[in-house]
Each structure stands twice: as C-alpha cells, then as structure tokens.
C-alpha cells in the first residue's frame, strides 16, 4: 500500500511539472498573440527594460489580465465539473449541462434587461454586481435541482443530472425570451457573453475571481476524501458513519460557487467541466486528492489554449472562447455518451 502511494505521488509530481511547463509555454505564446503580434524582445523590454515600442500598456492592461483570467476560469470550471461528476456519479455531468451555468446566465441577462446594459459597464460597482448576480442565479439553479432531485430524504444521483438537464433547458428558454425583448446593442453583448467570452479583462476582476478560487479550490481538495467515498454504494457510506447528505450539499455548494464566479467573468463556457476531469482521471486514476489538482491544471491549459486559438483565428473580432471549447468538447461528449451507453 505504501509502495503504491509513493508511486502515485511520484507520478502526480511528474504530471504536475509537465502541465506547469506546458502552461508557461502557452502563457508566452498567448502574450504575443492578438490583433498585433508583439515580438519577444519587445515583451522582454516591456517587462524588464525600456519598453521598446511602447508595448507595456498593451501587455499589462489588456493581455495579462485576460491570460490570468483564462487560467483562473479554466481551473475553476474544471474542478467544478470534477466535483459534480463525483457527487452525481455521472461521467457526463458538467456545470453547463446540469443547469448551473444556465442559471447564472439567466440572472445576468435578467439584470442587463432591466438595467439596460449597465452590467457590462466598467467601474467599481460592476466588479461586485456581476459576480453577485451570476452567483445568485447559479445557486438558485442548484437549489432547485437539489430539491427536485430529492426523494425519500436523500438525493438520487441519476435524478440530480436529469433534473439539471431539464432546468438547463428552462433557463435557456427564459434567457432567449429576455434577449428577444432587448435592444440590438444589449442583445449583441449578452449573446457574446453567453457564448463564452472573457470580457472582464482588467485586474479588478482578476482579484475578485482569485479571491473566490483561493478559498474554494483548497476546500475542494481538502474534501477529496469524501469524493473518494462517494464512489461507494449509499448503504456502505452510511455504514462508515459519513454524513452523506451534509457532505454532498457542501460539495455541491463548492462546485456551484466555482462555476458561478467563473461564469460571471467568462460567460457560459460549456464542456470544459466535462473534458478536464476525464483527462485527469484517465492519466492519474480516481483518487481525488491527486485528480482534482491535475483537473485544475488541465482546465487552465485548455482554456488558455482555446482563448489563444480564438485570437489567432479571428484577431480582429476574437472568436469567443466558449465556441472554441464547444467545437472541441461536442465530439468528446458524443464519444463519452456512446462509451457510457
């Protein structure tokens, strides 16, 4: 047993190192990519020298916040998906599939509809308003899913996913109705946001998102042992003395908090929470104390890669990152669906 644990730790350390190196490579590739490609000598000068070409503002005010946000959002959504897959015992669970993202999107679009687009204005107020409304919608959706999936005092994992899919459709329909009543400018803004656009590219949003993730990601990893236990049958878990519903509710709240704060600044990004946990479990196994940190790193890599690809393919308009993820994730979802069936 000790030998197996030591082997797992060595493998985990090696994989973390590889993913961190890959993330650094993507970071430098992304920082020079956009409507204007910045050569590496000018990037070096902007960071450490005399700022040849006056690129410091472009890098520090626009590209760096976006890159850091992409990594934070990728890590948060990926871990949220990993938690949801474990507590629902469904490999197809994802914040964008079971209604959490849809609830957050509906809440933000509702706010935008009544306040005529002020949700997208820069300023101190919007920094707190957007996450507040996104989190409110995400938690409202999660509470509805939990209550509707509850049967006989406990939540059936299968009902949790099916209920989430139903509410996802309902929230999406309500969001579409609100968008149809908007003026064209607000409609375009919300449509881009729902597609998954990292629009909040300033350091204030980075700090707000980071504050949530600094609390919730370590808590999720700390609760990894309960996620491991949830693979067992419910009578066995109860026999071990684990308060199943209490821990499931805590973990669901953690997953919703991660998804909600990320949706607030990154829009409706789907499939990332589905793909990243599967890759992590495929290369590391099902022990969540190892797979969750890897899931976070994989999610950060995938979203940063998707954002970079979006800026390369359409440098003038910047293809929304959510569309790039969907192009990659839809075939993978179909593959998982066929394999599960």
Helices and strands as residue ranges (DSSP letters): H 2-31, H 40-48, H 56-57, I 58-63, H 64-88, H 100-115, G 118-120, H 124-149, E 150-151, E 154-155, H 157-180, H 184-194, H 203-222, H 224-229, H 234-239, H 244-266, H 272-284, H 288-313, H 321-340
